[in-house]
Amino acid sequence: MKKIISFAAAATLAGGMLAAGSASAATTLESVKERGNLKCGVTSGLPGFSQPDDKGNWTGIDVDTCRAIAAAIFGDGSKVEFTPLTAKERLTALQSGEIDVLSRNTTWTLTRDVSLGLNFTGTNYYDGQGFLVRKDIGVDDAKQLDGATVCIQAGTTTELNLADYFRSNDMSFKPIVFDTSEQTVQGFSSDRCDVLTSDRSQLAALRSKLDDPDSAVILPNIISKEPLGPVVRQGDDQWFNIVKWSLFTQINAEELGITQDNVDEMKKSENPEIQRLLGTSGDMGEKLGLSADYGYRIVEQVGNYGEMYDRNVGPDTPLGLERGLNALWTDGGIMYAPPVR
């Protein structure tokens, strides 16, 4: 059983690690290469984001984010060791060095970004907190939930958001707190609570686990901003850049029309942006400490951002999530990456 510590203690731990010097933190890439795989922290099982099948094969957006990093480093997206973590465990596991990167539907907040010795490397899913209710209770708006019992996962931003929302609307609620998302949906399905609250993407995933998914509905209310993305330790700028630009490469690849199916043909392109991304010209890989074709390897093995989205959470999956805010900026969304130049 992993030891759980408070945010305050975690911050002290992180500060001590950084104060001890950056020598160990500065060798993350070398450590990963020497070990021969990337250690990636994920959920214990959330459809669409990170979930193992009955053979132990992991799938999901957060899983593919880690596979893209491994592809950039090794030229092999399969060289990842996945560590399932609860919400309480995840940040401590990263701070302590148990994992190299945390890719576990984790919300980017000021406190997490500046006081825990961590760096968020971008957003791989823009989300917001919502509410899942059974249709038979006759509620169609969150402001009808005064006095409700609410299932919620401990150690998440949803706890504070929930309290803020009910207080600002002069409503009361009774929290039923669980350690894992799996336990929250079990509590909901066994009528221990009237409402299940979490990020709306997570609610869609948990709804799919119900015996009768059609018996429940996600209310239209969105009560928070939840930019989710991978996280690394502070103190190693090269590693921060590698993780960040692995995700940015996928986003830029979609914008440039580079896919898994056409990436080999795209290597012949005369477009200088495509050439730089795929490594047929320029020294982008060298700047990151990677091979020249790191971008090609990411797309060839994992795909662009849109492909990653569609196969894991898109309209043709059990989650059935439209792109919405996660569409490219050129398609009415806010998904945007700095240029490769």
Protein Blocks (a to p, Z undefined) as FASTA:
>chain_A
ZZdddfklmmmmmmmmmmnopklmmmmmmmmmmnopacddddfbighiaccdfkopacdj
klmmmmmmmmmmnopaklccdddddfklmmmmmmnomambdcehiacdfklmmmnopace
bjfbdcdddddddfklopabfklmgoiacdddehiaklmmmmmmmmmnopacdddddfbf
klmmmmmmnopafbdcddfklmmmmmmmpmblmlpccdfbdcbdcdddddddehilklmm
mmmmmmmmmmmmmmnopafklmmmmmmpcbfklmmmnopgcjklmmnopafklmmmmmmm
nopfklmmmmmmmmkbmnopafklmpcfknopabdcdddZZ
